[in-house]
Every structure is written in structure tokens, then in C-alpha cells.
């Protein structure tokens, strides 16, 4: 993933959710899997910062899906909601 991050557009999780409908937890899973690029801006000595996501990486991730499902990442984190029949 070779992105030019100097002149890039960075979005906060709220903006990504409004535009693409992807929530923060899903974004963080994709970042951990290396599918989306993120950066955290944190001032020296601060406890919290602001995480921003690279817009080009989100667009490339969505384009790579094709069928709208990221099975590889979702299978690791999906909860089993089906009841087992004995």
C-alpha cells in the first residue's frame, strides 16, 4: 500500500461512518489487519489523541471487496449467534 500521506485526506471515525457506514470497531479491525491506514495525533503528555484514517486507503479497501464482504477479517471477530442443536 504505497500512499502519499503528505498531501492526503484524513478522516475521523465519525466522518467515515457518515460517508461509508463503517463504524470505529470495524475500522480498527481493518487497521490491525493492515487493510486501512491510520494515524493517531496525540500531544506530548496527553492521555488521549485523535485517530484519523487515510481516505485513499478506505476507498481502495472498499474497491477491493467487490462483493461487499470482507470474510477474511470478519471471521476472526464474528460472534457465534447460532444455537447448537444436540
N, C-alpha and C positions, 0 to 999 in steps of 0.2 A: 504494500500500500504506500505508494510514493505521492504524498500530498504536499503542496506548497503551503505550509502553515503560516508563513509570514503575512500573506495577503488573504488569508482565509476568513470565512464567515463562521463564527462560533455561536452556538445556540445553547440556552439553558434548558433544563429538562421540561420546564413549563411550556416553553416555546415549541419544543419538539413534540410534546403531547398535543398542543393545539394544531400544529401543521400536519403531523403524520399519525397521530393517535398512538404513539409508543410511550409507555409510562416509564418512570425513572428506574424501577426494578428491572424491566426488560432491557433498558439501555445499559445498565450496569452489567448485566449478564453478557451482553454483546461485547462490551468493552473488555471484560475478563476473557472472553473467547477470542479476542483480537479482531473482531469484525467491524467495530466502530472505534474511532479515535476520540479520546477525551483528555482534558487538561483541567487541573484544579488551580484556581487562583486563590492564594492564601497569603495574607500579610504576615510578616515576621512576628512570631509570638502569639498569633491568633489561634484559637481552637478550631474555628470553622472557616471554610472557604467556599468558593462558588465553583461548582463543577460545570464545565462547558463542553459541548460535544461538537465535533467538526462536521459542518453541514455536508461537505462533499463526501465524507465517509458514510454518512447516513444515506445519502442518495445512492451511492454505489452499493451499499448493503441491500437497500430495497430493490434496486435493479437486478441484483444477483439472485434474488429469491425466485423470480419467475412465477412460481405457483403460490406465493404468499405465505409459505410456511417454512420456518427455519427448524427443521426436525432435529438436526444435529445438536443445537443448543437447547431446545425446549425439552428434549427427552431427559436430559440430566436434571432438570429442575421441575418437571411436571409432577404434581401430586397424584397419587392413585386414588381416584374417587369411586372406582367401581367396587361394588360389593362382591366378595368371593362367595361362590356357591359351593357348599360342601357336598 
